[in-house]
Amino acid sequence: MWRVIKKFLKLLALGFALILIAISAWIVWTVYSLPDAKLIATYRPEDSTEVLDRNGIVLTHLMLDEFRIWAPLSEISQNLQMAVIAAEDDTFFQHEGINYKAAWEALKEDLKKKRYARGGSTITQQLVKNVFLTREKTITRKLKEFILARRVEEILPKRRILELYLNEVEWGPGVYGAEASARYYFDKHAAELTVPEGAMLAAMLTNPKRFDPADHRLRLKRRQELILDLMRVDRLLTREEYEQSLTMPVVFRYEKIGQQFPIAAESCHLRFLRAGLMEIGGGARLYQAGHKIRTTLDAGLQQYLQEQLSQFSDRAPHSDTPPRLLLVDEGGKTLAMACVWGLEEGVKAVELLKGQEPDSPREYHVVEPRQVSWRSLVIRS
């Protein structure tokens, strides 16, 4: 009997030894396969290129799937910063990359529900996941995330980590970063966000689709109120500020009549402008270059032209009538342009404009898009 027990204990010890060897090998392999955390020191997410008029007003953006405009932390509202920290990682300025208590609570919740039900990730962990890793929910990825988060905290100061996170994170369908999300949802700069607007954006971070204001306004409002309460509890808001924020109206971009940032579907002439700039600017790489291209166009005159030519411009093209461009020139520079469909409509458009301002020094030309010298429209890039 003792021999059987002894043999069993040996097998058990061997089994434990093999398990420990396997775990050790897995940890060594995981550490060996980690990306270089030092790359975070020079990392900057690729952002969209802005096309401006001659006065610096945004006309359109050049982008692929990601709409992102880089903003330094100093140009991101403290209201948004505080709301994100309260919602995502209230111990951000105290921990060294990992909130062990939150991670343990998340692990217990996952084991209880037998699935990945709760995150528990810090802002630093979320940043390294977005920059270095994938979104797969595995133990290996989580271990990598833990190690990289600790290393990044040794490399970067907290404010730089927060700055990268707020520029990297997704806020909606193709919308990335604080500046792009402020423009997309509120038609304003990130620096201008109020407390309730900041809390609204922070509320969306956990799941932008689930908390989309266009489809789930009430759900989003409830989570916003929860975050405002967290900000009050964390003493980021006074009782008076908290109560004011609960009742302060929030107006989303789609509810506004006049909008300063063009994010919706582009007009016909802007599509040609985009193609022309791509041709002279180096192709698709321009989409992620983060440049500001200033043109000779005038946003005010452009709007006036569109209003005057609403009966001619941006109509769906006829199958046998390709669009032409009506150019408004003055002093040898093109100040505005619009699409017209066919030579006959172009002639009518020119007659209309000349009739509106007979003494104007402006000249009008109807040309094929390929005849436009796009390089002459660029002042600086």
C-alpha positions, 0 to 999 in steps of 0.5 A, a space after each residue: 500500500 505504501 509503495 502505491 502511495 509513494 508512486 502516486 506522490 512521485 507522479 503527482 510531484 512530476 505532474 506539478 513539475 511539468 506544469 511549473 516548467 510549462 508555465 515558466 516556458 510560457 512566461 519566458 516565451 511571452 516576455 521574449 516576444 514582447 514589442 520594445 516598450 521604448 518605442 512609446 517614447 517617440 510614438 505618435 498616432 497617425 492623424 488626418 490631414 486638414 485642408 484649410 482656406 486662406 484664413 485657416 478655416 477647415 474645409 475638409 479632412 484627408 483621411 482613410 478609416 481613422 478620423 484623428 486630429 492630434 491635440 497636445 494635453 494643454 489643448 484638451 479640456 480639463 473637464 474631459 481629462 477629469 471625466 476620463 480619469 474618473 470613469 476609466 482609472 481613478 487611481 491613475 496618478 497613484 499606480 505604477 501601471 497596474 491597479 492590482 485591486 481592480 485587476 483582482 476584482 475583474 479576475 474574480 468576476 471573470 471566473 464567476 461568469 466564466 467569460 471575460 466580463 470585466 476589464 479592470 485595465 488602467 489607462 496605461 494598460 489600455 494605451 499599450 493594448 492599443 499601441 502594441 497589442 491586439 484586442 484578443 481576450 487571452 491570458 497571454 495578451 493580458 500578461 503582455 499588457 501587464 508587463 508593458 504597462 509597467 515598462 511604459 510607466 518607467 519610460 513616460 511621465 503620467 501626463 504624457 501617458 494621458 496625452 497619448 491615450 486621449 489621442 489614441 483611443 476610439 470614440 466612435 465609428 472611425 473617430 479617434 482621439 479627443 479633438 476629433 471626437 469633440 468636433 464629431 459630436 459637439 462641433 467644437 475643439 477639445 479645449 472648449 468642452 464643458 463638464 457635462 460634454 466631457 462626461 458624455 464623451 467619457 461615458 462613451 469610451 467603454 462602448 461607443 456603439 452601445 452609447 451612441 448619442 444618436 441611437 441611445 441618448 437615454 442610456 448615454 445620459 444615465 452613464 453620464 450622470 454616473 460619471 458626474 457622480 464619480 467626479 463628485 465623489 473623487 472631489 473633482 467637482 464641487 457639489 454645486 458644479 455637480 448639480 449644475 452639470 446635471 441640468 446643463 443642456 448638451 447639444 450634439 453636432 447633429 442637432 445644430 443648424 450651423 456647423 464649423 467643422 465639415 465632417 459629413 459627406 463632402 460636396 462634389 467640388 471637395 472630392 475633386 479638391 481631395 483627389 487633386 491634393 492627393 495627386 500632388 501630395 504623395 498619394 495615400 500617405 497624405 491621409 495619415 500625414 497630419 499636415 495642415 494644407 492652406 489653400 487660396 480658397 475662401 470659406 465665406 465666398 465658397 458658402 456664398 457660391 454654394 448658396 447661389 448655385 444650389 439649383 446647379 451644384 452638387 446634383 446627382 450626375 447624369 449618366 452622360 454628363 460628367 461634372 465640370 468645375 466652376 472656378 471663381 478667380 480674383 487677382 490670379 487666385 482661385 477663391 471658390 469652386 463648385 460643380 456644375 453638370 454640363 456646359 449649358 448649366 455652367 453658362 447659366 451659372 456664370 450668367 447668374 453670378 455676373 448678374 448678382 454682382 455686375 461690377 465685381 472684379 471676379 472672373 468665372 471659368 467653367 473647366 474640366 477637373 483635369 484642367 485645374 492646376 491644383 498646385 496653384 491652389 496650395 499656399 502652404 502645407 
